[in-house]
Amino acid sequence: MAETPSPRPVFFFDIDNCLYSRSKKVHDLMQELIDAYFITNLSLSEEDATMLHQKYYKEYGLAIEGLVRHHKVDPLEYNRQVDDALPLDTVLHPDPQLRKILEDIDNTKVKLWLFTNAHVTHGMRVVKLLGVEDLFEGITYCDYTQETMICKPHDKMFDKAEAEAEVSSVENCFFVDDSHLNCRHAQARGWTAVHLLEPDDSEPATKASKYQIRSLTELRVLFPHFFTSSANRLPDPVEQNLARKNSIQQQAISLYTSQQSRPRQIPGRSESSAPQQAIPRNVSPQSRSKQTAAEFDNGDSSDEKTPPRASIESQIASIKAHIAALREPLNRGPSGNLANPAD
């Protein structure tokens, strides 16, 4: 008896350059290994290898598909020398913010599903290193063991994803990918597509889909009904730092103001003494400092109410200690670890 398609919508997530930033340069490392494979296995020059690699990528969506079609290479051996040879352990690490976003999606309302053009070994390796492999209910991948490989943006790949995720209709398909081409095809198919751009990417001449974002955190705004805690979003690290800086500044100003508002006594004078002579406005700060220092030096150091230098130094030390205590959280990242001093 055939299984009944899931009534829940399915949210398909691309993996590479989507669950992690392109700034990790995994794509660049992969390009180097692919070119090296072309050079070694097809006896090509570096220039010809790069040209043929790009040609197959544009025609088929994957360099491996062109290699299998035209050169009869073993796709699993290719995978071993390219995707599985990537030094991902030194590049990708558990991402608490990514995990928080995915955990906040209510899986009683929507099913999370991976959708990648990579082989399964690479896809699962990436999500495991990111620490989110347990949050997805399945994965649709380009199967390198098949005689004919299919990948995004081909219609058959979308057919495969819908069948494997058991969606009831295209209206229940949501999709986020960094590929303009993939999002365009998904949108044309009837899926709700979200094109993910890097923060420093320029705007595309034509939008790939209805939705366009620069961070996965924006999914909360686009689809709040899928989240369990839309109002309690994880604060952006930049916003946190700005908040800390503003807090330090306000508290420092408040402390300085309170110190300035206290009646200042000149050592050797009682509160009933005649008021101090006002310092002319045209006197330079340096002159004021010298004048004030001279008054303190001439004061009676035995005055019990206002100890001279010791009292001033004590106040300065207190202010410095207070500001240092306020700055301590700023010197730590969102996780509580010490931040990079160069940041």
N, C-alpha and C positions, 0 to 999 in steps of 0.2 A: 504493500500500500504506500503510495507516494506521500511524502511529508507535506503538511500544509505550510505554505510560505509564511514567514514571520510577519505579524501585523506591525511590528515595530519598524520605524524608519531605520535606515542604515547610514552611518556616517563613515565614508571611506576616507582614509588618510594615506596619502603618498608617504614614502619614507625618506629617501635621500634628499637633502636640501629642503626638507619640509619639517620633519621632526627635529632636525638640528639645522643650525645656520650654515649657509654657504661659506661663511668665514672660517669654518673648520677645514676647508680646502680638501675635503674628501674627493670631490669631483676632479680636482687638479691632479691628485695622486693617482686616481683611476685612469685619467687620460694618459699619464706617463706610462702606466703599465700596459694599457691597450696598444699604444704606439710601439712599445718594446715587443709586444707579442707579434704585431704585424712585421716588424723588422726581423725578428728571429725566425718566425715560422713561415713567412712568405718571401724571405730573402730580399727585402725591399730597403731602399735608402730611407733615411729619416724623413726626408721631404715627401717621398712617395707614400710612406706609411701613414703620415699625418693626413695627406690628401685623401687616400682611400678610406681611412677610418672615418673622416668627416662625411665622405660620400655615402657610405653605408648607413651612418647615423641619420642623415637627412632622408634617405630613401626608405629605410626600414624602422627607424626609431631606436634600433640597437645595432651596434657594430657586429655583435655575434651573429645576428641573423644573416647579414651579408656574408660573413665568413662561412657559415654552414651552407648557404645556398650555392656559393660560387667556388668555395675552396675545400669543401667537405671536411672541415676540421671537427675535432671531437669537442662538443660544447662543454662537457664536464671538465675536460682538461683545460680548456680556455678559462672556465670559471675558477679552477684551482690556481692558475697562474695570474689571474687578474683580480676578480672580486675577493676571493678568499685569501689572496696574498696581501691585501691592503693592511697596513699597520694600524688598524682601528683602535686597538687597545691603548695606544698612546695618544689618540686624538679624541675619542668619544668617552664620556664619563656619565654617571647618573646625573640626571637633570631634575632637581626638585621642583622647579617652576613648571616644567612640562608635565611632570607627574601630577602636580596639583590641578592643572587645567583639566587633564583627562579624568582624574578622580572625581572632579566636580560635575562631570557629565553624568546624568542620571541614566544608568543602564536599564532601568525599567521602562524608560521612554524611548531610548535609541540604542542601537547596537553599534559598537565600534569595530571597524574592520580595516585591516591593512590592505593597500592596493599598490603594488610596485611592479616595475619592469625588471627588477633584479631577480635572481634565482632565490629560492627559499632560504638557502644557507646564509646568504648575505643579509637578506631582510631580517631574519630572526637574530642574527648576530648583532645587528645595529640596535634593534629595540631592546635586546638584553643588556647591551652596554649602556644604553640610556636609562635603564631601570624601569621600563614601562611594558615589558613583554606580557605581563599578567593582566593588563587592562584591555586587551583586544580579544575579541571572540574568534577571530580567524584571520587568514591572510590569502589574498589572491595574488599570484606571482607569475612571472614568465617561466614556464617549465622547460628547462634546458634538456630534459630527457626526452622530450617529444620530437618527432621527426620534423614537424612543422611548428615553429615557435610563433606565438602571437604575443603582442604587447600593446600597451597604450600608444597611440590613440585609436587603434583599429576597433571596429565595431564588435568583432568577435571577442576581444579582450573585455569589453564592457558587458557583453552577453555572459561571459564566464564569471565575472565578478557578481553580477546579479543572481546567477544560478547558485553560486557557492555561498553567497551571503543570504540566500533565500528571501529576497525582497519581493514584495507583493506587486509593486508597480514602480515605474521610473519616478513618479512623484514622491516616492519615499526614499529616494537616493540623494544623499548629500555628500559633497566631495570637496576636498581641499588638496591643491597640488601647486607646486612652484612653476610647472610648465604651462606656458600660455597656450600651446597647441592642445594639450590634454584637457585643459579647462574649457577651451572653445568647443571641442568635440563633445564633452560631457554636457555642456549647456545645450548644444544643438540636439542632443539625444533626449533632453527633458529633465536631466538631473539638475539639482541646485548646486552650482559650482562656485567655489571660492578660490580666486587666484591669489596665491601668496607671493608677495614681493619682499625683497630685503629692504631694510630701512633706507639704504642709500641708492636703491634702484631708481632710475628715471621712470616717469610715467609712460606706459606703452601708448603707441599712437592710437591703437584701438583696444578698448577693454576686452579681455578674454571672456568675461562672464559678468553677470549682474553684480556680483560681490567681489571686492578687491580689498585685501588686508596687507598689513606689514608685520603683523605679529599674531601668533595663534591665540593670544589673550583676547583679541578682538572678536573671537567667536562667541564670547559671552554676550557681547552687545548685539551681534547679529541674530543669535539663536538663544535668547535667555530662557525659553521654555524647555530647553534640553538640559539646563544646569540646575543643580540642587542648591547652589549658593551663589547666585549671580550678584547679590548685593555684597558678598564678602569676598570679592576678588583679591587675588594676591597682589599686594602693592608693587608697583614697578620700582626696581632698585634705584633708578634715577630720582623718582618722586620721593623715595624714602630718604635719600641723601639730602635733597633739597629741604625736606621737612626738618631733618636733624639740624642742618645749617641754620634755618630760620629760627628754630627753637633755641639754639646756642646764642644766636645774635640777640634775640629778644631777652633772654635771661641775663646775658652779659650787660645789655643796656639797662635793664631793671636794676641789676646789682650796682652798676656805676651811678645810676640816678639816686639810689638810696644812700650811697656813700656821700654823694655831693650834697644831698639835702640835709645832712646832719650838721648842727652848728659846729663850726671849726674854731677851736680855741688856740690861741698863741701861747706857748709855754711861758709861764711867769706872769700871766695875766689872769685875773679872776673873771667870772662871768659878769661881775658888776663893773668891770673896768670900762673906760670910755670906748666907744666903738672904734674899730680899726679905720685907719685912713684909707680911702678908696685908692686903688692903683689907677693912674691915668690910662685911658684906652690906647693912647699912642705909644705906650711902653711895650717893647718887644717881648715875646714869650721868654726869651733867654734872660732878659733883664728881670722879668717877673720871677723866674725861677731863682735867680741870684738873690733878689730881694727877700723872697720867702725863706730861702736857705739861711740868709743872714739873720732873719728874725728868729728862726729856730735856734741858731747857734748862740744868739744872745739871750735865749730864754733860760729859765731856772730849771735845770734838769732834775731838781729834787721835787718838782711839783707832783703830788700824788695823784691828782685828778687826771692829768694828761701827760703821761710819760712821753718825752720828746721823740727821739729817733726810733726807739724800740717799738712804740705804738704805731708809727708810720710803716715800719718794715713789717710789722705783724699784719697790718691791714693789707699791704701789698701781697704778702705771702698767702694770705687767706683768699684774696681775689684770684691769684694765679692758680691755687689749688682747686678753687671752685670751677674755673674755666677749664682746667685740665680734666676734671671729672665730667664736665659737660661734653667735652670733645671725645671722651673715651668711646661712646657708642658710634660716633662718626667714623672712627678709625677701624671699625669692624664692619664687615660686609653683612648682608641680610642674614647669613647663616650664623653670625657671631664670630666668624674667624677674622683675623686681622686682615684688613684690606691692603692692597698693593700700595706702598708708600708713594709710588709714582703716579697713581690715579688722581 
